[in-house]
């Protein structure tokens, strides 16, 4: 796990590592890389999280939480450090040029 989620710190100290330890491996993971989507401009009203690399983790069931659990991790620094934003204001605002 330390090699899978590490980005300058041990993997178990990252948001993804902690959730992996707590809930187990997700049923599926979606990888959304900004570079792969750059040819499709996003409307200004779109969620700012889509302007960054992100991973969406899905669990079919998590004991104590329920069915269809989804967590979205965002790499706002572009350095491979994916965090779970707590509030929408945790993401930098996109300002068009």
N, C-alpha and C positions, 0 to 999 in steps of 0.2 A: 504494500500500500504506500509506503514512503516514496517509492519510485513513481507510482501512478499519479499521485496528487501533489507531489513536492514542487514548490516554486520558491526556492530560497529558504524554505523551512521544512522540517520533517512533515511528511504527508498527513500524519495523524493530528497535526496541529492546524490543518486547513479546514475550511468549512466542509468541503466535499469529503475529506477524510473522517471528520467527526460524524457526519451523517451516515457514511458507509459503515463505520463501527457501530453506531447506534441502531440503525435500521437494517443493516445487511445490504448486499448488492441490490441495486434497483432492477426491476423487471426489464426495463429498457432505458436507453439513454439516447437523446437526440443531440447531435452536435451542430451548432449553427455558427459557421465561421463568417465573419464580416467580409473577408476577401472573396469568398464564394458568392456572396450576395451583392457585391459592389456594382455589378452590371444592372441591377434592378433598383432604381432610386426609390426610396421610401417616402411616402407623403409626410409632410411636416407634422401632421397630427398623430403619426404613428408613435408607439411607445419608444422612448429613448433607449430602452434596453436593447432594442434591435440594432442599434448603432454600434454594438460591441460584440465580441465573440462571447458565446454563451453555451451552456449545456442545460438541458431540461431532463431531469431524472424522474422516472415514473415507477411506482410500485403498485402492483395490483392490490396488495393488502399489507397493512402494517399493524401489528398487534398494538392495541391501545389507542390507535388513531382511526383506523377504518379502511375503507376501500378507495381505490383510485387516488392515491397520494402523489402529488407532483411538487417538485422543488426546482426552482430556476436559479442557476448559478451564472454570474456575469463577470467577465474579465474586463474591468474598466481601464486598467493600466496597459493592456496589451502585452503583459509580461508573463502570462500563463497562471496568474493568481486569480482563481475563480472564487467569488464571494457570493453569499446569499444576501441580496439587498433586503434590509429590514423594512425600509420605507421607500416609496417612490422618490423621495428627495435625496436618497443615498446615491442616486445616479447623477452624473453630471448632465446638465441640460445641453441639448443640442442647439447651437445657434448657426443658422445658415449664413453663408458668406455672400 
